[in-house]
Amino acid sequence: MHYLTDYHIHTRRCGHAAGEMEEYVEAAIQRGLKEIGFSDHLPLVTHRDPELTMGEEELPQYVEDVLRLQEKYRGVLPIKLGVEADFIPGYEEQTLRLLEAYEWDYVIGSVHIISEWEFDDPRRIGEWDSRDVDDVYRCYFDLLRRSAESGLFDIIAHPDLVKKFGHRPQADLREEIERTAESFRKAGVAIEINTSGLRKPVGEMYPAYSAVEVLQQHDVPLIIGSDAHRPEEVGQDFDRAVAWATQAGYRETLVFTGRRVVDRLPLNETEKRQQRPTA
């Protein structure tokens, strides 16, 4: 049982997820989650790729479906309306146009593209062979900082996604991580401990534990997300994420409504139960 939130849940509309939305909700109820949020991929503003995101014409129905589920499960499980949006330099206005059309509870920002290269897309994994891994990492962290500073996002997703296929830098990038953490703090964004990395070739949560420590030292708040693309992945491996977070010094996670932090939940379930009023 988890007295936590899972704000990173996808739907079939993104083209690389499976299952009905109700199945994700029922899985969250079984996990004992405090609340959830759907955050499927915002349509790409540079091109169309039905294997990565929904099309712009599908966005209204996605929002309507989340609102429908909010009513269906009212009193059972709070369901927030969220979205995951790619940060693509030079396209901030187009992204903002799509975001401003709806009343989101939170917006997750993510970096999947470096100079038109979807570095985490299995279809383009071969391009890693011609890249300098250290340079890729530096470009990635630069884009993370720029995404936070753009003001478009409330949460930064999987903040070392660049390691997804197991490529590791040779250089010591501690300074990059420190700069990124300070950028996040100044921008007022939260970061995500994302458990989906355990299901990827790298076999490690995002971000690495050493980065979680740095982020905590810079007072960057966090959420925990599963990045579920199948119902059974909702809330998956949250025990491991909580262990990392608490070991690094975190004590709470955030609750969002209307793009504002409205509550903070203790990561320690025992503390949460003790805080509940007795009959």
C-alpha positions as a Markdown table, in Angstrom:
| # | Residue | x | y | z |
|---|---|---|---|---|
| 1 | Met | 0.0 | 0.0 | 0.0 |
| 2 | His | 1.2 | 3.5 | -0.9 |
| 3 | Tyr | 0.0 | 6.8 | 0.5 |
| 4 | Leu | 1.5 | 8.5 | -2.4 |
| 5 | Thr | 0.6 | 10.0 | -5.8 |
| 6 | Asp | 1.5 | 8.8 | -9.3 |
| 7 | Tyr | 1.3 | 11.7 | -11.7 |
| 8 | His | 3.1 | 10.0 | -14.6 |
| 9 | Ile | 0.6 | 7.7 | -16.4 |
| 10 | His | 0.1 | 7.4 | -20.1 |
| 11 | Thr | -2.7 | 6.2 | -22.4 |
| 12 | Arg | -3.0 | 4.4 | -25.7 |
| 13 | Arg | -3.2 | 7.7 | -27.5 |
| 14 | Cys | 0.6 | 8.1 | -27.4 |
| 15 | Gly | 1.0 | 5.1 | -29.7 |
| 16 | His | 3.3 | 3.2 | -27.4 |
| 17 | Ala | 1.1 | 2.3 | -24.4 |
| 18 | Ala | -1.6 | -0.3 | -23.9 |
| 19 | Gly | -4.7 | -0.8 | -21.8 |
| 20 | Glu | -7.9 | 1.2 | -21.1 |
| 21 | Met | -7.7 | 4.3 | -18.9 |
| 22 | Glu | -10.1 | 2.7 | -16.4 |
| 23 | Glu | -7.6 | -0.2 | -16.0 |
| 24 | Tyr | -4.9 | 2.2 | -14.9 |
| 25 | Val | -7.3 | 3.7 | -12.4 |
| 26 | Glu | -8.3 | 0.3 | -11.0 |
| 27 | Ala | -4.6 | -0.6 | -10.7 |
| 28 | Ala | -3.9 | 2.5 | -8.7 |
| 29 | Ile | -6.8 | 1.7 | -6.4 |
| 30 | Gln | -5.3 | -1.8 | -5.8 |
| 31 | Arg | -2.0 | -0.2 | -5.1 |
| 32 | Gly | -3.5 | 2.0 | -2.5 |
| 33 | Leu | -2.3 | 5.2 | -4.0 |
| 34 | Lys | -3.4 | 8.6 | -2.6 |
| 35 | Glu | -4.3 | 10.0 | -6.0 |
| 36 | Ile | -3.1 | 9.7 | -9.6 |
| 37 | Gly | -2.8 | 11.9 | -12.7 |
| 38 | Phe | -2.8 | 11.1 | -16.3 |
| 39 | Ser | 0.0 | 12.8 | -18.2 |
| 40 | Asp | 0.0 | 11.6 | -21.8 |
| 41 | His | 2.3 | 13.2 | -24.3 |
| 42 | Leu | 1.3 | 16.6 | -25.6 |
| 43 | Pro | 1.2 | 16.6 | -29.4 |
| 44 | Leu | 4.6 | 17.4 | -30.9 |
| 45 | Val | 4.9 | 20.9 | -32.2 |
| 46 | Thr | 7.6 | 20.2 | -34.8 |
| 47 | His | 6.1 | 17.2 | -36.6 |
| 48 | Arg | 3.6 | 14.3 | -36.3 |
| 49 | Asp | 4.6 | 10.9 | -35.1 |
| 50 | Pro | 1.7 | 8.6 | -34.0 |
| 51 | Glu | 4.2 | 6.2 | -32.3 |
| 52 | Leu | 5.3 | 9.0 | -29.9 |
| 53 | Thr | 2.4 | 11.3 | -29.2 |
| 54 | Met | -1.3 | 11.9 | -29.9 |
| 55 | Gly | -2.2 | 14.2 | -32.7 |
| 56 | Glu | -3.5 | 17.7 | -31.9 |
| 57 | Glu | -7.0 | 16.7 | -33.0 |
| 58 | Glu | -7.0 | 14.1 | -30.2 |
| 59 | Leu | -6.1 | 16.4 | -27.4 |
| 60 | Pro | -9.7 | 17.6 | -26.6 |
| 61 | Gln | -10.9 | 14.0 | -26.3 |
| 62 | Tyr | -8.0 | 13.1 | -24.0 |
| 63 | Val | -8.9 | 16.0 | -21.7 |
| 64 | Glu | -12.6 | 15.0 | -21.9 |
| 65 | Asp | -11.8 | 11.4 | -21.0 |
| 66 | Val | -9.8 | 12.4 | -17.9 |
| 67 | Leu | -12.6 | 14.7 | -16.8 |
| 68 | Arg | -15.1 | 11.8 | -17.3 |
| 69 | Leu | -13.0 | 9.6 | -15.1 |
| 70 | Gln | -12.7 | 12.3 | -12.4 |
| 71 | Glu | -16.5 | 12.1 | -12.1 |
| 72 | Lys | -16.7 | 8.4 | -12.3 |
| 73 | Tyr | -14.3 | 7.9 | -9.5 |
| 74 | Arg | -15.2 | 10.8 | -7.4 |
| 75 | Gly | -15.0 | 9.9 | -3.7 |
| 76 | Val | -12.9 | 6.8 | -4.6 |
| 77 | Leu | -9.7 | 8.1 | -6.1 |
| 78 | Pro | -8.8 | 11.7 | -7.0 |
| 79 | Ile | -7.6 | 11.9 | -10.6 |
| 80 | Lys | -5.7 | 14.9 | -11.8 |
| 81 | Leu | -5.5 | 16.3 | -15.4 |
| 82 | Gly | -1.9 | 16.5 | -16.4 |
| 83 | Val | 0.2 | 16.3 | -19.6 |
| 84 | Glu | 3.9 | 15.6 | -20.5 |
| 85 | Ala | 5.3 | 18.1 | -22.9 |
| 86 | Asp | 8.5 | 18.0 | -24.8 |
| 87 | Phe | 10.9 | 21.0 | -24.5 |
| 88 | Ile | 12.1 | 21.9 | -28.0 |
| 89 | Pro | 14.2 | 25.1 | -28.2 |
| 90 | Gly | 12.6 | 27.6 | -30.6 |
| 91 | Tyr | 9.1 | 26.2 | -30.2 |
| 92 | Glu | 8.2 | 27.6 | -26.8 |
| 93 | Glu | 5.4 | 29.7 | -28.1 |
| 94 | Gln | 3.8 | 26.8 | -30.0 |
| 95 | Thr | 4.0 | 24.7 | -26.9 |
| 96 | Leu | 2.5 | 27.4 | -24.7 |
| 97 | Arg | -0.4 | 27.8 | -27.2 |
| 98 | Leu | -1.3 | 24.1 | -26.7 |
| 99 | Leu | -0.9 | 24.3 | -22.9 |
| 100 | Glu | -2.9 | 27.4 | -22.5 |
| 101 | Ala | -6.0 | 25.8 | -24.1 |
| 102 | Tyr | -6.7 | 23.7 | -21.0 |
| 103 | Glu | -6.8 | 23.9 | -17.2 |
| 104 | Trp | -4.1 | 21.4 | -16.3 |
| 105 | Asp | -3.4 | 20.4 | -12.7 |
| 106 | Tyr | 0.3 | 20.1 | -13.6 |
| 107 | Val | 2.5 | 20.0 | -16.6 |
| 108 | Ile | 5.5 | 17.7 | -16.8 |
| 109 | Gly | 8.4 | 18.8 | -18.9 |
| 110 | Ser | 10.7 | 16.4 | -20.6 |
| 111 | Val | 13.7 | 16.3 | -23.0 |
| 112 | His | 13.6 | 13.5 | -25.5 |
| 113 | Ile | 15.1 | 15.3 | -28.5 |
| 114 | Ile | 18.6 | 16.7 | -29.1 |
| 115 | Ser | 18.9 | 18.6 | -32.4 |
| 116 | Glu | 16.1 | 16.6 | -34.1 |
| 117 | Trp | 17.4 | 13.3 | -32.7 |
| 118 | Glu | 15.1 | 11.3 | -30.5 |
| 119 | Phe | 17.9 | 9.9 | -28.4 |
| 120 | Asp | 15.7 | 7.6 | -26.4 |
| 121 | Asp | 13.7 | 6.2 | -29.3 |
| 122 | Pro | 14.5 | 2.5 | -30.0 |
| 123 | Arg | 14.1 | 3.2 | -33.7 |
| 124 | Arg | 17.1 | 5.6 | -33.6 |
| 125 | Ile | 19.3 | 3.8 | -31.1 |
| 126 | Gly | 21.9 | 3.2 | -33.8 |
| 127 | Glu | 22.8 | 6.9 | -33.9 |
| 128 | Trp | 24.5 | 6.5 | -30.5 |
| 129 | Asp | 27.3 | 4.8 | -32.3 |
| 130 | Ser | 28.3 | 8.0 | -34.1 |
| 131 | Arg | 27.9 | 10.3 | -31.1 |
| 132 | Asp | 30.4 | 11.4 | -28.4 |
| 133 | Val | 28.5 | 10.2 | -25.3 |
| 134 | Asp | 30.0 | 13.0 | -23.1 |
| 135 | Asp | 28.8 | 15.6 | -25.5 |
| 136 | Val | 25.3 | 14.1 | -25.6 |
| 137 | Tyr | 25.1 | 14.2 | -21.9 |
| 138 | Arg | 26.3 | 17.9 | -21.8 |
| 139 | Cys | 23.7 | 18.8 | -24.4 |
| 140 | Tyr | 21.0 | 17.0 | -22.5 |
| 141 | Phe | 21.7 | 18.7 | -19.2 |
| 142 | Asp | 21.8 | 22.1 | -21.0 |
| 143 | Leu | 18.4 | 21.4 | -22.4 |
| 144 | Leu | 17.1 | 20.3 | -19.0 |
| 145 | Arg | 18.2 | 23.7 | -17.6 |
| 146 | Arg | 16.6 | 25.6 | -20.5 |
| 147 | Ser | 13.4 | 23.6 | -20.0 |
| 148 | Ala | 13.1 | 24.6 | -16.4 |
| 149 | Glu | 14.0 | 28.2 | -17.1 |
| 150 | Ser | 11.3 | 28.4 | -19.8 |
| 151 | Gly | 8.6 | 28.6 | -17.2 |
| 152 | Leu | 6.4 | 26.2 | -19.2 |
| 153 | Phe | 6.6 | 23.3 | -16.7 |
| 154 | Asp | 5.9 | 22.4 | -13.1 |
| 155 | Ile | 7.8 | 19.1 | -13.0 |
| 156 | Ile | 10.8 | 17.9 | -14.8 |
| 157 | Ala | 10.5 | 14.2 | -15.8 |
| 158 | His | 13.1 | 11.5 | -15.6 |
| 159 | Pro | 16.1 | 14.0 | -15.3 |
| 160 | Asp | 18.7 | 11.7 | -16.6 |
| 161 | Leu | 16.7 | 9.9 | -19.3 |
| 162 | Val | 19.8 | 10.1 | -21.5 |
| 163 | Lys | 21.2 | 7.0 | -19.8 |
| 164 | Lys | 18.2 | 4.9 | -21.0 |
| 165 | Phe | 20.1 | 2.5 | -23.2 |
| 166 | Gly | 23.1 | 2.2 | -20.8 |
| 167 | His | 25.4 | 4.7 | -22.4 |
| 168 | Arg | 27.5 | 6.3 | -19.7 |
| 169 | Pro | 29.8 | 9.3 | -19.8 |
| 170 | Gln | 33.5 | 9.0 | -19.3 |
| 171 | Ala | 33.9 | 12.6 | -18.0 |
| 172 | Asp | 33.0 | 13.6 | -14.4 |
| 173 | Leu | 29.7 | 15.5 | -14.9 |
| 174 | Arg | 29.1 | 16.5 | -11.3 |
| 175 | Glu | 29.4 | 20.2 | -12.2 |
| 176 | Glu | 26.7 | 19.7 | -14.8 |
| 177 | Ile | 24.4 | 18.1 | -12.2 |
| 178 | Glu | 25.1 | 20.9 | -9.7 |
| 179 | Arg | 24.3 | 23.6 | -12.3 |
| 180 | Thr | 21.2 | 21.8 | -13.3 |
| 181 | Ala | 20.0 | 21.4 | -9.7 |
| 182 | Glu | 20.6 | 25.1 | -9.0 |
| 183 | Ser | 18.7 | 26.0 | -12.2 |
| 184 | Phe | 15.7 | 23.8 | -11.0 |
| 185 | Arg | 15.7 | 25.5 | -7.6 |
| 186 | Lys | 15.7 | 29.0 | -9.1 |
| 187 | Ala | 13.0 | 28.1 | -11.6 |
| 188 | Gly | 10.8 | 26.6 | -8.8 |
| 189 | Val | 10.2 | 23.3 | -10.6 |
| 190 | Ala | 9.9 | 19.9 | -8.9 |
| 191 | Ile | 11.8 | 16.9 | -10.2 |
| 192 | Glu | 10.6 | 13.3 | -10.6 |
| 193 | Ile | 12.1 | 10.1 | -9.4 |
| 194 | Asn | 10.9 | 7.9 | -12.2 |
| 195 | Thr | 10.8 | 4.2 | -11.7 |
| 196 | Ser | 10.5 | 3.2 | -15.3 |
| 197 | Gly | 14.3 | 3.1 | -15.7 |
| 198 | Leu | 14.2 | -0.2 | -13.8 |
| 199 | Arg | 12.2 | -1.5 | -16.8 |
| 200 | Lys | 14.7 | -0.2 | -19.4 |
| 201 | Pro | 18.1 | -1.5 | -20.5 |
| 202 | Val | 19.9 | 0.8 | -18.0 |
| 203 | Gly | 18.1 | -1.0 | -15.2 |
| 204 | Glu | 18.2 | 2.1 | -12.9 |
| 205 | Met | 15.7 | 4.7 | -11.8 |
| 206 | Tyr | 15.9 | 8.2 | -13.1 |
| 207 | Pro | 17.8 | 10.1 | -11.9 |
| 208 | Ala | 20.8 | 8.2 | -10.4 |
| 209 | Tyr | 21.0 | 8.2 | -6.6 |
| 210 | Ser | 24.0 | 10.6 | -6.7 |
| 211 | Ala | 21.9 | 13.1 | -8.6 |
| 212 | Val | 19.0 | 12.7 | -6.1 |
| 213 | Glu | 21.4 | 13.7 | -3.3 |
| 214 | Val | 22.5 | 16.8 | -5.2 |
| 215 | Leu | 18.9 | 17.8 | -5.9 |
| 216 | Gln | 18.0 | 17.4 | -2.3 |
| 217 | Gln | 20.9 | 19.5 | -1.2 |
| 218 | His | 19.7 | 22.3 | -3.5 |
| 219 | Asp | 16.2 | 22.0 | -2.0 |
| 220 | Val | 14.5 | 20.9 | -5.2 |
| 221 | Pro | 11.2 | 19.3 | -4.3 |
| 222 | Leu | 10.2 | 16.0 | -5.8 |
| 223 | Ile | 7.4 | 13.7 | -6.9 |
| 224 | Ile | 7.6 | 10.0 | -7.6 |
| 225 | Gly | 6.2 | 8.7 | -10.9 |
| 226 | Ser | 5.9 | 5.3 | -12.6 |
| 227 | Asp | 5.8 | 6.5 | -16.2 |
| 228 | Ala | 3.2 | 3.7 | -16.6 |
| 229 | His | 2.5 | 2.6 | -20.2 |
| 230 | Arg | 0.6 | -0.5 | -19.0 |
| 231 | Pro | -1.9 | -0.7 | -16.1 |
| 232 | Glu | 0.3 | -3.1 | -14.1 |
| 233 | Glu | 3.1 | -0.5 | -14.1 |
| 234 | Val | 1.1 | 2.1 | -12.1 |
| 235 | Gly | 2.9 | 2.7 | -8.8 |
| 236 | Gln | 5.5 | 0.1 | -9.7 |
| 237 | Asp | 8.7 | 0.0 | -7.6 |
| 238 | Phe | 7.6 | 3.0 | -5.5 |
| 239 | Asp | 9.1 | 1.3 | -2.4 |
| 240 | Arg | 12.5 | 1.5 | -4.1 |
| 241 | Ala | 12.0 | 5.2 | -5.1 |
| 242 | Val | 10.9 | 6.1 | -1.5 |
| 243 | Ala | 14.0 | 4.4 | -0.1 |
| 244 | Trp | 16.2 | 6.4 | -2.5 |
| 245 | Ala | 14.4 | 9.6 | -1.7 |
| 246 | Thr | 14.5 | 9.2 | 2.1 |
| 247 | Gln | 18.1 | 8.0 | 2.1 |
| 248 | Ala | 19.0 | 11.2 | 0.3 |
| 249 | Gly | 17.2 | 13.3 | 2.8 |
| 250 | Tyr | 13.8 | 13.9 | 1.3 |
| 251 | Arg | 10.8 | 13.7 | 3.6 |
| 252 | Glu | 7.8 | 14.6 | 1.5 |
| 253 | Thr | 6.3 | 14.7 | -2.0 |
| 254 | Leu | 4.0 | 17.3 | -3.6 |
| 255 | Val | 0.3 | 17.4 | -4.5 |
| 256 | Phe | -0.7 | 19.6 | -7.4 |
| 257 | Thr | -4.0 | 21.2 | -8.3 |
| 258 | Gly | -4.5 | 23.9 | -10.9 |
| 259 | Arg | -0.7 | 24.0 | -11.4 |
| 260 | Arg | -0.1 | 24.9 | -7.8 |
| 261 | Val | 1.3 | 22.9 | -4.9 |
| 262 | Val | -1.7 | 22.4 | -2.6 |
| 263 | Asp | -0.4 | 19.8 | -0.2 |
| 264 | Arg | 2.7 | 17.8 | 0.8 |
| 265 | Leu | 2.6 | 14.1 | 1.7 |
| 266 | Pro | 5.1 | 12.4 | 3.9 |
| 267 | Leu | 7.1 | 9.8 | 2.1 |
| 268 | Asn | 7.2 | 7.6 | 5.2 |
| 269 | Glu | 3.9 | 5.7 | 5.3 |
| 270 | Thr | 4.2 | 5.1 | 9.0 |
| 271 | Glu | 4.4 | 8.8 | 9.6 |
| 272 | Lys | 1.4 | 9.3 | 7.3 |
| 273 | Arg | -0.7 | 6.8 | 9.2 |
| 274 | Gln | 0.2 | 8.4 | 12.5 |
| 275 | Gln | -0.9 | 11.8 | 11.2 |
| 276 | Arg | -4.4 | 10.5 | 10.3 |
| 277 | Pro | -7.0 | 11.4 | 13.0 |
| 278 | Thr | -8.3 | 8.4 | 15.0 |
| 279 | Ala | -12.0 | 7.8 | 15.3 |
